[in-house]
Amino acid sequence: MAYFELEDISKHFAGNTALGGISLSFDQGEFVTILGPSGCGKTTLLNIMAGILKPDRGRLVLQGTDITARPPEKRNFGMVFQNYALFPNLSVRQNIRFGLFRLPRRLAAEKAERLMDLVRLDGLGARYPNELSGGQRQRAALARALATDPAILLLDEPLSALDAQVRMDLGQELLRLQWQTGITTIMVTHDQQEALALADRVVLMHEGRVVQTGTPHELYDAPLGPFAANFIGHMNTLRLPALENGRSVGIRYEDIQVAVPSERALGNPNTWVGKVEQAALVGSCYRLRILLNDFSTRVTADIARAALSPPERQRLCGRGALVAVSFPQNKLWLWPA
C-alpha cells in the first residue's frame, strides 16, 4: 500500500476542467516534483492535497485513511509557498514556534533552536522577515513547516522568487533537509532543471492531466510524446521527406552531429549540408541555429565547447559557416505524422 494516494481527482472552475481524473501514489520518504507549464493544474492539485480546495470527484488516502473531507489543520501537512507567507510582525524564532503552542514553552524553544540550526539560520532567530534575504526567508518558512513534524511537506514553487544562484544553493539545501528528515516531499514547479535536479520521481502535467511519470532519467531519455520531449530538455521536431518516410521526428540539440563538410562527413546516413545562421556560447556549449540546404528546415544543435579545437571552433561556430549536419539513427524519436 502506498503511503499517500490520489484517486481519480477532478476539479472544475466555471465549467472548465482544471483537473481531469488524476490518480497518483507517493511512497514514504520520496521527493516528487510535479512539473508543467503555467495553467496545467499543478498548483490546483497541490491545494487539493493541502485541503485548501475540495475536489469535485475522487479521494485522498493517507496511510490507508481517507482524508478527503479533513480540513487543512487536521491533515498534518506542512506547506511552503512561493511568497514565504511569514508573519511580518514575528521574529524568525517566533514564526517557527507559531505551530508549537501545544508544547511546553521550554520544549518549543529547544525545538525552534534545533530547526534554525537544521536550516542554517542559527544566530538569526531574533531578526524579522524584512531583515532577511530572500533565501533566508525561505529557510525560515521551511523551518516553520517542519516544526510540527508533518506527514508530508508540500512546496508550491518555493524557489521561483529567488535569483539563479540562490535558487541553486537553496535547492541543494532542500535536498539535504529532505535526506536528513526523511519526510515525504511533493514540490510543484514549472522549472524543468529544478524538477530533474531535485526529484526522485517527476510527474509531468499538461492541460489538467498527467502526461508521464518516472525518474528524471526516464523522462529525459524516454519521453512518451512530443509534449514530454519538448518540455523536458531541448528537442527539435521536424519533417524531412528523406527521413523516416516523411514522419515527424524529434532529436535533442546535443544529439545532432555537426562537422566540417567533407566527403567522409557527407557520406554518413541522414546528413545534410547547412549554413550557420546564429551561434551563441551557452554555458559549456555552443548553440548553433542552422538552416539546412532544403532552405526550409532549421535545427538547433549544441556542441560541447571542450570537444572543439580552436580551428574547429572557428570553422563551425562562425555565422555563415557551411557545416555537415547528421542525425544519428539511434537518437531519433518518431512521432505520428
Summary of the structure (lengths in Angstrom):
residues: 337
radius of gyration: 24.6
end to end distance: 40.9
largest distance: 80.8
contacts: 1053
relative contact order: 0.12
helix: 33%
strand: 32%
